[in-house]
């Protein structure tokens, strides 16, 4: 298993900033541009929630729920995501809320994606150009990436250019012409967040909880949902044990908030905790003309 503690990088961003004058630099990332943030009041202080989509697409990611979830985060010193996934909540969580951030995902591919953001250059001249048509995207995707810049764009295509949210596995699976190099727009921001007292892990979630639990720890859980497709299985496994998750949640000394699908089984398994219902705009299904918003549960021990 991998365990990397990230220390602040010396990001030479002059060239990137010159090419993208509207973007914040790494040094300015802590003071977010008001045009790219939304104000919200928490119980303890007034904070700003960035309006930044996660770097990689993922079905069921929590970007549409970011404001609702972040408003529910209680006071804490250590923030832990045992199932990082897209990282939508982490990337949009105001920096001031946490002194320490522990990000984990057992899926090696997911872990590698976020690690790649750290390694990728911010110099836009190092990236491919003119990837704004499906044929051009397919031609690039068929090639083996030679460096971190090409790997980042390759991963962006794989995550975001498939049909109805499905990951791309082969070039014929590319259906969307969205330019993958648009990830560069927020790359400096993503890097700055991953340098903010972050430990990035590739371990089983139960191990992470045991290691980092404390009375001042807050856990955000976004585990696999029931009937999750095999391509979104938990790590190398295709099923998920909710009984084990219940035992882990019962043992927590800190506070946790979990998002999960709404079903009679889920409500029964986690009935001892506070359960709140919410409705989420079903982005992917609307694109396929199946306009069915989904109900989700917010489960908390506070």
C-alpha positions in Angstrom: 0.0 0.0 0.0 1.2 3.5 -0.7 1.4 6.3 1.8 2.7 9.7 0.6 2.8 12.8 2.8 2.8 15.8 0.6 5.0 18.8 1.4 4.6 22.2 -0.2 5.9 22.4 -3.8 7.8 25.2 -5.3 5.5 25.9 -8.2 7.1 28.1 -10.9 3.8 29.5 -12.2 4.9 32.6 -14.1 4.5 31.1 -17.5 1.2 29.5 -16.7 -0.2 32.7 -15.2 0.9 34.6 -18.3 -0.9 32.2 -20.5 -4.0 32.2 -18.2 -4.2 35.7 -16.7 -7.7 35.0 -15.2 -6.5 32.2 -13.0 -5.2 32.3 -9.5 -1.6 31.4 -8.9 -0.5 28.8 -6.3 0.5 31.6 -3.9 -2.9 33.2 -4.3 -4.9 30.0 -4.0 -5.7 30.6 -0.4 -7.5 33.8 -1.2 -10.0 32.7 -3.8 -11.3 35.0 -6.5 -14.8 36.1 -5.4 -16.2 35.4 -8.9 -15.2 31.7 -8.5 -16.6 31.3 -5.0 -20.0 31.3 -3.3 -20.4 32.7 0.2 -22.1 30.5 2.8 -22.5 30.7 6.6 -21.5 27.8 8.7 -22.2 27.5 12.4 -18.8 28.8 13.4 -17.7 31.2 10.8 -18.3 32.8 7.4 -16.5 30.8 4.7 -16.3 30.6 1.0 -17.1 27.5 -1.0 -15.2 27.4 -4.3 -17.2 26.5 -7.4 -14.6 24.2 -8.8 -15.5 20.9 -10.5 -13.4 17.9 -9.6 -10.5 17.2 -11.9 -11.9 13.9 -13.1 -15.4 12.9 -14.0 -17.1 10.2 -12.0 -20.7 9.0 -11.8 -22.3 9.9 -8.5 -19.6 12.5 -7.6 -20.7 14.9 -4.9 -20.1 18.2 -6.8 -23.8 18.9 -7.2 -24.2 18.4 -3.4 -21.1 20.3 -2.3 -22.8 23.2 -0.7 -25.3 21.1 1.3 -22.6 18.8 2.5 -20.0 21.4 3.4 -22.6 23.4 5.4 -23.0 20.3 7.5 -19.3 19.8 8.3 -18.8 20.4 12.0 -15.8 22.0 13.7 -12.7 19.8 13.5 -8.9 19.8 13.2 -8.4 16.6 11.0 -10.4 16.0 7.9 -10.4 12.4 6.5 -12.0 11.0 3.3 -11.7 7.2 3.4 -13.3 7.0 -0.1 -11.8 9.9 -2.0 -13.3 9.1 -5.5 -13.5 12.4 -7.5 -12.5 14.5 -4.4 -15.3 17.0 -5.1 -15.9 17.8 -1.5 -12.2 18.0 -0.6 -11.4 20.4 -3.5 -14.3 22.7 -2.6 -14.1 22.5 1.2 -12.8 25.9 2.5 -9.1 25.6 3.5 -9.7 27.2 6.9 -11.9 24.3 8.0 -9.1 21.8 8.5 -5.5 21.8 9.9 -4.8 18.4 8.4 -6.3 16.5 5.5 -6.1 12.7 5.0 -7.2 11.5 1.6 -7.6 7.8 0.8 -8.9 5.5 -1.8 -8.2 1.7 -2.1 -8.6 1.9 -5.8 -5.1 2.3 -7.2 -6.3 4.0 -10.3 -8.1 6.6 -8.3 -5.1 7.2 -6.1 -2.8 7.5 -9.1 -5.1 10.1 -10.7 -4.8 12.5 -7.8 -1.1 11.7 -7.4 -0.7 12.6 -11.1 -2.1 16.1 -10.5 0.9 16.7 -8.2 3.4 15.5 -10.8 1.9 17.2 -13.9 3.5 20.4 -15.1 1.6 23.7 -15.2 3.4 24.9 -18.3 0.6 24.8 -21.0 3.2 24.4 -23.8 3.9 20.9 -22.5 0.4 19.7 -23.3 -1.2 18.6 -26.6 -3.3 21.1 -28.5 -6.4 21.1 -30.7 -8.1 18.2 -28.9 -11.6 19.7 -29.6 -13.0 17.1 -32.0 -13.8 13.4 -31.4 -11.3 12.2 -34.1 -8.5 14.3 -32.6 -9.2 13.0 -29.1 -9.3 9.4 -30.4 -6.0 9.8 -32.2 -4.3 11.1 -29.1 -5.9 8.5 -26.8 -4.6 5.6 -29.0 -1.0 6.7 -28.3 0.9 5.6 -25.2 1.5 8.7 -22.9 5.2 9.6 -22.7 5.2 12.0 -19.8 3.1 13.3 -16.9 1.4 16.0 -19.1 0.3 13.4 -21.6 -0.8 11.0 -18.8 -2.9 13.7 -17.3 -4.8 14.4 -20.5 -5.1 10.6 -21.2 -6.7 10.2 -17.7 -9.0 13.1 -18.3 -10.2 11.6 -21.6 -10.7 8.2 -19.9 -12.8 9.7 -17.1 -14.8 12.3 -19.0 -15.2 11.5 -22.7 -17.1 8.2 -22.5 -20.8 7.6 -23.2 -23.2 8.6 -20.5 -20.5 8.9 -17.8 -18.9 5.5 -18.5 -15.1 5.4 -18.4 -13.3 5.0 -21.7 -11.4 1.8 -22.0 -10.7 1.8 -25.8 -10.8 4.7 -28.3 -14.0 3.5 -29.8 -15.6 4.3 -26.4 -15.0 8.0 -26.9 -18.4 9.8 -27.5 -17.9 13.3 -26.1 -15.9 16.0 -27.8 -15.2 18.0 -24.6 -11.6 19.3 -24.8 -9.7 17.4 -22.1 -7.0 20.1 -21.9 -9.6 22.3 -20.1 -8.4 20.6 -16.9 -5.5 23.1 -17.1 -7.9 25.9 -16.2 -8.0 24.7 -12.6 -4.7 22.7 -12.4 -2.9 25.3 -10.2 -5.9 25.3 -7.9 -5.9 21.5 -7.6 -2.2 21.5 -6.9 -2.5 24.1 -4.2 -5.2 22.1 -2.5 -3.1 18.9 -2.6 -0.2 20.8 -1.0 -2.4 22.0 1.9 -1.2 19.7 4.7 -2.4 16.6 2.8 -1.5 12.9 3.2 -2.6 10.8 0.2 -3.2 7.1 0.9 -4.0 3.9 -0.9 -5.3 1.7 1.9 -8.4 -0.1 3.1 -10.8 2.4 4.6 -11.0 0.6 8.0 -7.3 0.9 8.4 -7.4 4.6 7.7 -10.2 5.1 10.2 -8.4 3.2 13.0 -5.2 5.2 12.3 -6.6 8.7 12.1 -9.7 8.6 14.4 -9.7 11.0 17.3 -12.3 13.2 19.1 -11.3 16.1 16.8 -11.4 14.1 13.5 -14.2 14.6 10.9 -14.7 11.8 8.4 -16.6 12.3 5.1 -17.6 8.9 3.8 -18.7 8.4 0.2 -18.7 4.6 -0.1 -19.8 2.5 -3.1 -23.5 2.4 -3.5 -25.7 -0.7 -3.7 -25.7 -2.3 -7.1 -22.7 -0.3 -8.2 -21.5 -1.3 -11.6 -18.4 -3.6 -11.6 -16.2 -0.8 -13.1 -16.9 1.2 -10.0 -16.3 -1.6 -7.5 -14.4 -1.1 -4.2 -10.8 -1.3 -5.1 -10.0 -4.7 -6.6 -13.3 -6.0 -5.2 -16.7 -6.0 -6.9 -18.9 -6.1 -3.8 -19.0 -4.0 -0.7 -19.6 -5.2 2.9 -22.0 -2.7 4.6 -22.0 -4.7 7.8 -18.3 -4.1 8.1 -18.9 -0.4 7.4 -21.5 -0.3 10.2 -18.9 -1.7 12.7 -16.4 0.8 11.6 -18.8 3.7 12.0 -19.9 2.5 15.4 -16.2 2.6 16.6 -15.6 6.2 15.5 -14.7 8.6 18.3 -14.9 11.7 16.1 -17.7 12.8 13.9 -18.7 11.5 10.5 -21.1 12.3 7.6 -21.8 9.7 5.0 -23.6 10.0 1.6 -25.2 6.9 0.2 -28.1 5.7 -1.9 -31.6 5.6 -0.4 -33.0 2.1 0.0 -34.9 0.1 2.7 -31.8 -2.0 3.3 -29.5 1.0 3.8 -32.0 2.7 6.2 -32.2 -0.6 8.2 -28.4 -1.2 8.4 -27.6 2.4 9.6 -30.8 3.1 11.5 -29.0 3.9 14.8 -27.6 7.1 13.2 -29.2 10.4 12.2 -30.6 10.0 8.6 -31.5 12.9 6.4 -33.0 12.6 2.9 -31.9 14.8 0.0 -32.6 14.8 -3.8 -29.8 15.1 -6.4 -30.1 16.2 -10.0 -29.3 13.2 -12.1 -27.0 14.8 -14.6 -26.0 11.7 -16.6 -29.5 10.3 -16.9 -30.9 13.6 -18.2 -28.4 13.5 -21.0 -29.8 10.2 -22.1 -33.3 11.6 -21.8 -34.1 9.6 -18.7 -34.8 12.5 -16.4 -34.9 10.7 -13.0 -33.4 12.6 -10.1 -32.0 10.4 -7.4 -32.7 10.3 -3.7 -29.7 10.1 -1.4 -29.2 9.8 2.3 -27.0 11.9 4.5 -26.1 9.8 7.6 -24.4 11.4 10.6 -23.4 10.6 14.2 -24.0 14.2 15.3 
